[in-house]
Each structure stands twice: as C-alpha cells, then as structure tokens.
C-alpha cells in the first residue's frame, strides 16, 4: 500500500497537494497548463478533465473564484484530489470520481466557460504494458480515453465562445489540429515548450475557442529548464 504524503505544490504559496510516496506525482505539464489559462471575471464554471490529484484546479483557485470541477476516473487518484482540496480548505473545487465520458449525468451541455485537460499522451502502448489498472498506464496511455473523446466532450460542454486549454506532446500536433477543426474548436494560440536548454520543443500548449473565427497566434518558444518558478510565465500573452 502506498504511503500518503502531503507536499508543497511547487512554490505556490499556501497550496499543498496529497501524493503517494512512491507513485503518481504531479507533473510539470500540469503547472504549465494551469499557468497558460486566462480566466475572465465573467467566467463562472471551469472543468478540468483527467484531473489526477488536482494540481490544475488547485492552481486555478489562486486566480479565480469561479467554480472548478475536476474529473478523475481512478478511484485512488480521485481520493488524492479530494484530500488535496480538503487540506487547502478550498470551497470552489469539487472532485468527481467517474469516467469523464459519463459527464452527461452531472452537467447539461454548453455549461462551462473554460475546460482544461492534461490528457494521456500516448496513442499506442509500450511493449512493457502489463496491467490496465496501473496508475501510470491509465494516466499516460489512451486506454480509457483518447484525443477525439476529449475534443468531443470539450465541444459539447463548452458554452459558445468558451475556451479549451490543452497540454500535449508536440508530435501529436497533427492529431490536435485535425480534431480541433473537426469539432469546431478553432485553435487560437500555440505555445511550444522545451524542457531542456539544448532540447527539442517537445511540449505544446494549445488554446482553442468554440465556434470562433480562424486565425492562430504562435508564441515565441519558451525553455523551462531549471526555472525557479513557473508563476506568471505566460502573463500578458494569453
């Protein structure tokens, strides 16, 4: 059985996150996604798909009083998310332990102003894949949900002109652009990220707007190697 530990949520003041000591830690990608999100005062409801142990909702709650719902399919990981919300005494976050494809049981369509997602990245399984219930297999591989599912849900549950934010691997950009176009979530902004100073731009942040006009801004690439903080990294850009 994994030991439950309370950790600082990187350098975010008064934000703590519950994690298993030897498994399933939050990732840099979640921090980048949360920082990339821009929330307006008029935004009332935010959905975080594939929320994990809730790093994105926890960070977003520092930006807004909007109500944030996190969906997590894995029971143990959803428990971590709920405990993380509890230890931070945050009232505007709710965690739902269910398959996001069952969202119609909880919300009407066209409900959310913003939807975020740090999804499974790999559309094929490694040869070493053994157990469908392994935490990391479900988190990293499209065994429970795929990219098309994510775009379809985002389109159906965003309000008109609602915003969808996604973090993904750059090598899936062709799939991202295809599904964004197909589901009328027009890509409005792309931010390429390098995690090493001499490395490739292996991560991408995507901003889509439902039923918007076409036109994409490609921001100057950013290297996040050895940064002391990720706070306000995209301020003034998004």
DAUR-V431601 format. One record per backbone hydrogen bond with DSSP energy under -1.0 kcal/mol. CO is the residue of the C=O (numbers start at 1). NH is the residue of the N-H. E is the energy in kcal/mol with one decimal. If there is no record, write none. Layout:
BEGIN
co-><CO;CO>
nh-><NH;NH>
e-><E;E>
END
This chain:
BEGIN
co-><3;5;7;8;9;12;15;17;19;27;28;29;30;31;32;33;40;44;45;45;46;47;48;51;54;55;56;57;59;60;60;67;68;69;70;71;74;75;76;77;78;79;80;81;82;83;84;85;86;92;94;96;96;99;100;102;103;103;112;113;114;115;116;117;122;126;131;134;135;136;137;140;141;146;147;148;149;150;151;152;153;154;156;157;159;162;163;164;165;166;168;169;170;172;173;174;175;176;177;178;179;180;181;184;186;188;189;190;191;192;193;194;196;200;202;203;204;205;206;207;207;208;209;209;210;217;222;224;230;232;234;234>
nh-><21;19;17;10;12;15;9;7;5;31;32;33;34;35;36;37;43;67;113;114;69;116;71;54;58;59;60;61;62;63;64;46;94;48;96;51;78;79;80;81;82;83;84;85;86;87;88;90;89;68;70;72;98;102;103;105;106;107;159;163;47;165;49;167;142;129;134;138;139;140;141;122;143;150;151;152;153;154;155;156;157;158;110;112;162;210;115;208;117;206;204;172;173;176;177;178;179;180;181;182;183;185;184;211;209;217;207;219;205;222;203;224;199;202;170;193;168;191;166;188;189;164;186;212;161;190;194;227;233;235;237;238>
e-><-3.1;-2.7;-2.9;-1.6;-2.2;-1.4;-2.5;-2.7;-3.3;-1.1;-2.4;-2.5;-2.4;-2.2;-1.8;-1.0;-1.3;-2.5;-2.2;-1.5;-2.8;-2.9;-2.4;-1.8;-2.0;-2.1;-2.8;-2.0;-1.7;-1.6;-1.4;-2.8;-2.4;-3.2;-3.1;-2.7;-2.8;-1.9;-1.6;-2.2;-2.6;-2.6;-2.3;-2.2;-2.2;-2.6;-1.1;-1.8;-1.4;-3.1;-2.8;-2.4;-1.2;-2.7;-1.6;-2.3;-2.0;-2.2;-2.9;-2.3;-2.2;-2.8;-2.7;-1.7;-2.5;-1.8;-1.9;-2.2;-2.0;-2.4;-2.4;-2.7;-2.4;-1.9;-2.2;-2.5;-2.5;-2.4;-2.4;-2.3;-2.2;-1.1;-2.0;-3.0;-2.5;-2.5;-2.4;-2.9;-1.4;-3.0;-2.8;-1.9;-1.8;-2.5;-2.8;-1.9;-2.6;-2.4;-2.0;-2.5;-2.5;-2.8;-1.2;-2.9;-2.2;-2.3;-2.4;-2.7;-2.6;-1.9;-2.0;-2.7;-1.9;-1.8;-1.7;-3.1;-2.4;-2.4;-2.3;-3.2;-1.6;-2.8;-1.2;-1.4;-1.2;-2.6;-2.7;-1.2;-1.6;-1.1;-2.4;-1.1>
END
